[in-house]
């Protein structure tokens, strides 16, 4: 049996035995990818420690809210938001992959427009 350069390199690194060639399964590939990602992450965190600390916040900023999240924010029912969408009221919304999402900028603009100021 004639050995190729790839086989010889693999044997030198312990990937193949000399008697039977080993085919890499999906699990092996995932393990290699995960270890590479871990090593890359470790290198990045060591090379930029000061910038990483300032970028990380304690709470992730949500740019999109689900109708449940918005109902919780406004202390109203999901049904009210659904009814508003049906009749064309309420804040603008996105429908992505069948899921209704509200942008924070639209929610904040709607809240600002709904602010009642006392007029004397």
N, C-alpha and C positions, 0 to 999 in steps of 0.2 A: 504494500500500500504506500502510495506516494504522499508525503506530508506537504501541506501548503504552508506558506509563510504565516498565515493566520493561525493554523493549527499549532505551529511551533511556538508562536507568541503566546497563545492561550495555555500551552503546556508549561511554558516558562513561568507564567504567572499563576499556575495552579488551577486554571479553569477547566482543563481537560485531563482525563487520565490517559495513560499511554495505550490502554487496551480498547476502551470504548469511547467514542465521542459523546459528549454530553450536550443535549439540546437545552437551551435556556428557556424555561417556561415563563409565563407572565408574572409569576410571583417573584422570580429572580430579578427580572427587569425592574419591577416596582421597588424591590429592596435596594437595588443599585441607585435608582433615581432618588429615593427617599434619603439615602445616605449622602448623595451628592448635594441635595437641597439642604440637608442639615449642615454639611461642611461649609457651603456657601453662606448660609445664614450666620454661622459662627464667625466666619471671616468678616462679613459685613458689620456685625455688631462689635467686633474688636477694632475695626478700622475707623468707625465713626461713633464713638461712645457719646460724645457731647451732643451731636445733632439728634441722635435717636431719643435721648431723654427729653429734649424739648418738644419733639414731635408727638410723643405719646401722651394722650390725654386719658384721664381716669374713666371717662364715659364716652363711648363712640357717638359721633354726631350722626343723626338720622336725617338724610336728605329726602327720603320717601317714607310715608306712613301708610299703613293699611287702613281700611275703613274701621277696623276694630281699634287700632291705635288712636285714630282721630276721634272716635266715639268716646274713648276713655279720656282723651285730652279735654274734650268739650262737655263731658259728663252728659252724654245723650245716648240714644240707642242707635245701633247700626241701621235699624229700619228707617229712622229719620233721615240718615244720610242717603240711603237707597231711595227713599221717596223724593228727596231733593234732586237727586240725579235724574229721576224719571220726569220731573216737571221742569227741569232746567234751572234749579236754584242751587245755592251753595257754591263752594269753591270749585274751580276747574279741577279735573282729575285726569289721570292716565289710565288706560286699560292695556296692560301688557300681559300677554299670554293668558288672557281671560281673568286676570287679577286686577282689581281696582286699586290704584295707588294715588296718593295725594303728595304733591311737592310741598316742602316746608315753605318755600317762598310764596306759593299761592295761598297756603293756610294763613301765614302771617299777614299777607295783604288783605285777605278776607276779614281777618280779625280786626285789622286796623280800620277797614272800611265800616265795620260793624260797631266801632266804638261810639258810644253815645256821650256827647258832651252837653252838659247842662247849660242851657241858654237862659240868661236873666233878663 
